[in-house]
Amino acid sequence: DPVPRREALLAALEAGAAVEDFKQRHDMPNANLRIGLEAGWVYIGHAGGGGRFVYSIVGDSANTASRVEGLNKHIGTQILATGAVVEGFENVLTRYLGDFQFVNKTDAVPIYHVVALNEHATPQQQELCERFDAAMEKYRARDWHDAEARLEQLLIAFPADGPAKFFLQRCKRYAAEPDESIDPRLVKMDAK
């Protein structure tokens, strides 16, 4: 159902805007927000035993949402969502980052950086996404040197961009140690 997915996306973007406003009003540039969105079934209720009960959310979707939320700290983003969340929403500016395989998970999950609603996106956000997508086309084509050059140029214009920093390091590693078995779409995470 697209309605709860849309509401979650809108709530995440509103929370991101509120945190940015708070950071500016209180001179707290390092305050961070991390939101991970996943769509799926969960169990909500009492869990536990042996005298220790909690009211919690349990299930693979809850676990995946937690991993996506934690991925923000590795990539330097605030709002990440799985492909199942953003699917069908053409009015949301996102960046496809790749298929991520989380620790203790067998299946990879497509991950998107949620940037803004299209009608609220700044020209800088649009430029960032376009330049990042162009660099990632080279990255996925295994053109490590061109991808590296494009990501370095992007970081000159947008020095704080976490995804560009993350993939730039991967480009440098792959260029230094070529390995034809590498799937550039897949990112295997070794930490939560």
Buried (B, 14 or more C-beta within 10 A) or exposed (E): EEEEBBEBBEEBBEBBEEBEEEBEEEEEEEEEBBBBBBBBEBEEEEEEEEEEEEEEBEBEBBBBBBBBBBBBEBBBBBBBBBBBBBEEBEEBBBBBBBBBBBEEBEEBBBBBBBBBBBEEBEEEBBBBBEBBEBBBEBBBEBBBEBBBBBBBEBBEEBEEBBBBBBBBEBBBEBBEEEEEEBEBBEBEBEEE
